[in-house]
Amino acid sequence: MHVRSSREASGWLRGHREWWVALVLFVASNAFVWGVGKAVPWELGTDHGKTADFCRWDCVWFQSVVDDGYDFEPGRQGIRVNWVDFPLFPLSAAPLKYVLHLSSALALIVASKCTLYASILCFLLMVREELNSTYDYLMAGSLVAFNPYVIYAHVGYSEPLYFALAALAFFLLKQNRWISSGIAGGFLSATRMVGCLFALSYLIACLGRVRRGGGKSDDALTIFLGLLLCPAGVALYMLYLYHHAGDALGFLHAQVGWHREMGNPFVVLAHSLREHGWVKYWALTAGVGLVASGWLFLRREPGMAAFLAGAVLIPLCADTMCMPRYVWWQPPFLYAIFSVLKRGPLWHPLYFWLAGGVASVVIILWFSISGFVI
């Protein structure tokens, strides 16, 4: 009886590796950020002792949405308004504030931490076909849990929610679950503006299916409905902004408050590469993202390649600021890294040593006045 129970437990662990591996790495990631965060008072002399202290920069803008809703017109801080912060993430934090009575800052941080678990789990599902052992699962999941910019999963930002939904959408798309994939894409487009790009990946998958001659004719309506669902989130947000503030494209027009004007992304990239300091670093990060997109295209993953290229080029039309988190919190980018690391196991210690080092520095800089992280 004992042997049978052991076998059943072992079988359950093998059959549900995504769930328990994601949980182990989620706990480890929280311990890592908490441990490094304890060094902040030593290095910067700041009074950092509460979880809510991590809510800074964009988290404060999400906090304004949770507390007061969206602005009716420019004027909260000069001409800056919170329309650029898409609604799904603050909506996910609202129950934690109004039901559990957490502060809005703490509610946002808890919401982002919870979706870190979903991020790890959904990424493991996305790459599951290429995972052969528990080590593979741990290695792939660690790319998310110990992302060099993992700080954004612990500070009340929308990055982990966006990542989880994007990875889930790609997983469902690989399974030809068109409606489910479209629903995930719809939620994704309500999280960040570039989430709309999943409609392009969805369309590429549809064209590939037609080219291969697969599927039944009666699937056409299902596929088309799934495609229509992909931009549903941003469409509803635009409708809301139109009735709320009279500007359906307010999230675009509000970019002027951050002194961002649209231009040629390649001109912006070339100009930034001639700069010095962090501007050049941000530009190099954008270049790495575009190279990864090319790598995915060569690996015959055109949907992921197009999604990643668009997610880099759209913000690059304005500037290179925030580019590290835009690149590192993209499932296709981490998939590209995963595919490279799979080719050379000896590179794994070096990669995670570098990733951990960068993550530690970023956590400490989070509490400084440096423009390195915002």
C-alpha positions in Angstrom: 0.0 0.0 0.0 2.9 2.3 0.9 4.6 1.5 -2.4 1.5 2.2 -4.3 1.0 5.6 -2.6 4.6 6.5 -3.4 4.1 5.6 -7.0 0.9 7.6 -7.2 2.6 10.6 -5.7 5.6 10.3 -8.0 3.3 10.0 -11.0 1.4 13.1 -9.9 4.6 15.1 -9.6 5.7 14.0 -13.1 2.3 14.8 -14.6 2.0 18.2 -13.0 5.6 19.5 -13.1 4.5 22.9 -14.4 2.5 23.6 -11.2 5.0 22.6 -8.5 8.0 23.8 -10.4 6.3 27.2 -10.8 5.5 27.3 -7.1 9.1 26.4 -6.0 10.5 29.1 -8.3 7.9 31.6 -7.3 8.9 31.2 -3.6 12.6 31.3 -4.5 12.1 34.5 -6.6 10.3 36.2 -3.7 13.1 35.2 -1.3 15.7 36.5 -3.7 14.1 39.9 -4.1 13.4 40.2 -0.3 17.0 39.2 0.5 18.6 41.7 -1.9 16.1 44.3 -0.8 17.6 44.1 2.7 20.8 45.5 1.3 19.1 48.7 0.2 19.3 50.6 3.6 23.0 49.6 3.8 23.9 50.9 0.3 21.6 53.9 0.0 20.8 54.8 3.6 17.0 54.8 2.8 14.3 53.7 5.2 13.0 50.6 3.4 11.3 48.2 5.6 7.8 47.6 4.3 6.5 45.7 1.2 4.5 48.8 0.2 7.8 50.8 -0.1 8.4 49.0 -3.4 5.6 50.9 -5.0 7.3 53.6 -6.9 7.4 55.2 -10.4 4.6 53.7 -12.6 3.1 51.9 -9.6 2.1 55.4 -8.3 0.2 56.0 -11.5 -1.6 52.6 -11.2 -2.3 53.6 -7.6 -4.1 56.8 -8.9 -6.3 54.6 -11.1 -7.2 52.3 -8.2 -7.9 55.2 -5.8 -9.6 57.7 -8.0 -10.2 56.1 -11.4 -9.1 57.6 -14.7 -8.6 61.4 -15.1 -11.3 63.3 -16.9 -8.8 65.7 -18.5 -5.1 66.6 -18.3 -4.1 68.3 -15.2 -3.2 65.9 -12.4 0.5 66.5 -12.8 0.9 69.2 -15.4 -0.5 67.7 -18.5 0.2 64.1 -17.5 -2.8 61.9 -17.1 -3.2 58.2 -16.2 -4.8 57.2 -19.4 -1.6 55.5 -20.6 -2.0 52.8 -17.8 -4.3 50.2 -19.3 -7.1 49.0 -17.0 -6.8 45.2 -16.5 -3.9 45.4 -14.0 -5.5 48.0 -11.7 -8.8 46.1 -11.9 -7.0 42.9 -10.7 -5.7 44.9 -7.7 -9.0 46.6 -6.8 -10.6 43.5 -5.0 -7.5 43.3 -2.8 -8.1 46.9 -1.7 -11.8 47.0 -1.4 -12.5 43.4 -0.2 -9.3 42.7 1.8 -8.8 46.3 2.8 -5.2 46.5 1.8 -3.7 49.8 0.9 -3.7 50.5 -2.8 0.1 50.3 -3.0 0.2 47.0 -1.2 -2.8 45.7 -3.3 -0.9 46.4 -6.5 2.3 44.8 -5.2 0.4 41.6 -4.1 -1.4 41.5 -7.4 1.9 41.7 -9.4 3.5 39.1 -7.1 0.6 36.7 -7.6 0.7 37.0 -11.4 4.5 36.2 -11.3 3.4 32.6 -10.4 1.1 32.7 -13.4 3.9 34.0 -15.5 6.2 31.1 -14.7 3.4 28.6 -15.1 2.2 29.9 -18.4 5.7 30.1 -19.8 6.3 26.5 -18.9 3.1 25.6 -20.7 4.2 27.6 -23.7 7.5 25.7 -24.0 6.3 22.4 -22.6 6.8 20.5 -25.9 10.6 21.1 -25.6 10.9 20.1 -21.9 12.2 16.6 -21.3 13.2 16.5 -17.7 12.7 18.2 -14.3 16.0 20.1 -14.9 14.5 21.5 -18.2 11.5 22.7 -16.3 13.5 24.3 -13.7 15.8 25.9 -16.2 13.0 27.3 -18.3 11.0 28.5 -15.3 14.1 30.2 -13.9 14.3 32.4 -17.0 11.1 34.1 -15.6 11.7 33.8 -11.9 15.2 35.2 -12.1 14.7 37.5 -15.0 17.4 40.3 -14.8 14.5 42.7 -14.4 12.5 40.5 -12.1 12.0 43.6 -9.8 9.0 44.5 -12.0 7.2 41.5 -10.7 7.4 42.7 -7.1 6.7 46.4 -7.3 3.1 46.8 -8.5 3.7 46.9 -12.3 1.7 45.2 -15.0 4.6 43.3 -16.5 3.9 39.9 -14.9 0.2 40.0 -15.8 1.1 41.0 -19.4 3.7 38.2 -19.6 1.3 35.6 -18.2 -1.4 36.4 -20.7 0.9 36.6 -23.6 2.5 33.2 -22.8 -1.0 31.7 -22.3 -2.2 33.1 -25.6 0.7 31.6 -27.5 0.3 28.3 -25.7 -3.4 28.1 -26.7 -2.6 29.2 -30.2 -0.1 26.3 -30.5 -2.9 24.0 -29.4 -5.3 25.4 -32.1 -7.7 26.5 -29.4 -8.8 29.5 -31.4 -11.5 31.0 -29.2 -9.5 30.5 -26.0 -6.5 32.0 -27.6 -8.5 35.0 -28.8 -10.0 35.5 -25.3 -6.5 35.5 -23.8 -5.4 37.9 -26.5 -8.4 40.2 -25.7 -7.3 40.3 -22.0 -3.7 40.9 -23.2 -4.8 44.0 -25.2 -6.4 45.4 -22.1 -3.1 45.1 -20.2 -0.7 47.0 -22.4 -1.0 48.8 -25.8 1.4 46.4 -27.5 -0.8 43.5 -26.4 -2.8 44.2 -29.6 0.1 42.8 -31.5 -1.1 39.3 -30.6 -3.8 39.7 -33.3 -0.9 39.7 -35.8 0.6 36.5 -34.4 -2.9 35.0 -34.5 -3.4 36.0 -38.1 0.0 34.5 -39.0 -1.0 31.2 -37.4 -4.2 31.2 -39.4 -2.4 31.8 -42.7 0.0 29.0 -41.8 -2.9 26.7 -41.2 -4.4 27.6 -44.5 -1.0 27.1 -46.3 -0.7 23.6 -44.8 -4.3 22.8 -45.8 -5.2 21.7 -42.3 -8.5 22.0 -40.5 -12.1 21.6 -41.5 -14.1 24.1 -43.4 -16.5 24.6 -40.5 -13.5 25.8 -38.4 -13.4 29.1 -40.4 -16.1 30.8 -38.3 -14.4 29.7 -35.0 -11.0 31.0 -36.2 -12.5 34.3 -37.4 -14.3 34.8 -34.0 -11.1 34.2 -32.2 -9.3 36.8 -34.3 -12.1 39.4 -33.5 -11.6 38.7 -29.8 -7.9 39.5 -29.9 -8.3 43.4 -29.8 -11.5 43.3 -27.7 -9.8 44.6 -24.6 -8.3 47.7 -26.1 -11.5 48.3 -28.1 -13.5 48.4 -24.8 -10.9 50.7 -23.2 -11.2 53.0 -26.2 -15.0 53.0 -25.9 -14.6 53.8 -22.2 -12.2 56.7 -22.8 -14.5 58.1 -25.4 -17.4 58.3 -23.0 -15.3 59.2 -20.0 -13.0 61.9 -21.4 -14.1 62.4 -25.0 -10.9 60.9 -26.5 -10.9 57.3 -27.6 -7.2 57.5 -28.3 -6.4 59.2 -25.1 -3.7 56.6 -24.2 -1.8 57.7 -27.3 -2.4 61.4 -27.0 -1.4 61.4 -23.3 2.2 60.3 -24.3 2.9 64.0 -24.9 2.9 64.4 -21.2 6.1 62.3 -21.1 7.6 64.3 -23.9 7.2 61.4 -26.3 6.6 62.0 -30.0 6.4 59.3 -32.6 9.1 59.0 -35.2 11.2 56.5 -37.2 12.3 53.8 -34.7 15.4 53.0 -36.7 16.4 56.7 -36.6 15.8 56.8 -32.9 17.9 53.6 -32.4 20.8 55.0 -34.5 20.7 58.3 -32.6 20.6 56.5 -29.2 23.6 54.3 -30.1 25.6 57.5 -30.5 24.8 58.7 -27.0 26.6 57.7 -23.8 25.6 56.2 -20.5 22.2 54.5 -20.0 20.8 55.8 -23.3 23.3 53.7 -25.2 22.6 50.7 -22.9 18.8 51.0 -23.5 19.5 51.2 -27.3 21.7 48.1 -27.2 18.9 46.3 -25.3 16.5 47.2 -28.1 19.0 45.9 -30.6 19.3 42.6 -28.8 15.5 42.3 -28.8 15.4 42.8 -32.6 18.2 40.2 -33.0 16.2 37.8 -31.0 13.2 38.4 -33.2 15.3 37.5 -36.2 16.5 34.3 -34.5 12.9 33.3 -33.9 12.1 33.9 -37.5 15.0 31.6 -38.5 13.6 29.0 -36.1 10.3 29.2 -38.1 8.4 30.9 -35.3 7.0 33.9 -37.4 4.2 34.7 -35.0 6.5 35.1 -32.0 9.1 36.9 -34.2 6.5 39.4 -35.4 5.1 39.9 -31.9 8.6 40.6 -30.4 9.7 42.9 -33.3 6.5 45.0 -32.9 6.8 45.1 -29.1 10.3 46.6 -29.5 9.7 48.9 -32.5 6.5 50.5 -31.2 8.0 52.1 -28.0 11.2 52.7 -30.0 9.3 55.1 -32.2 9.5 57.6 -29.3 12.7 56.8 -27.4 14.7 54.0 -25.8 13.6 54.7 -22.2 12.2 51.7 -20.3 13.5 49.4 -23.1 15.0 46.7 -20.8 11.7 45.9 -19.1 9.9 46.1 -22.5 12.3 43.5 -23.9 12.9 41.2 -20.9 9.2 40.8 -20.1 8.3 39.4 -23.5 7.6 35.6 -23.6 9.1 35.3 -27.2 12.3 37.0 -26.0 12.7 34.5 -23.1 11.8 31.7 -25.5 14.7 32.8 -27.8 17.1 32.7 -24.8 15.7 29.3 -23.9 16.3 27.9 -27.4 19.9 29.2 -27.3 20.6 27.8 -23.8 19.2 24.4 -24.8 22.0 24.1 -27.3 24.7 24.6 -24.7 24.1 23.4 -21.2 27.5 24.7 -20.1 26.2 28.2 -20.7 23.5 27.8 -18.0 25.7 28.7 -14.9 27.2 31.7 -16.7 23.8 33.0 -17.8 22.1 32.8 -14.4 25.2 34.2 -12.7 25.0 37.3 -15.0 21.2 37.5 -14.7 21.3 37.3 -10.9 24.0 40.0 -10.8 22.0 42.4 -13.0 18.8 41.7 -11.0 20.6 42.5 -7.7 21.9 45.8 -9.0 18.5 46.7 -10.4 16.8 45.9 -7.1 19.2 48.3 -5.3 18.9 51.0 -7.9 15.1 50.8 -7.7 15.2 52.9 -4.5 17.7 55.4 -5.8 16.9 58.5 -7.9 18.7 56.9 -10.9 16.8 57.0 -14.2 18.1 53.5 -14.8 14.9 51.9 -13.7 11.5 53.6 -14.1 
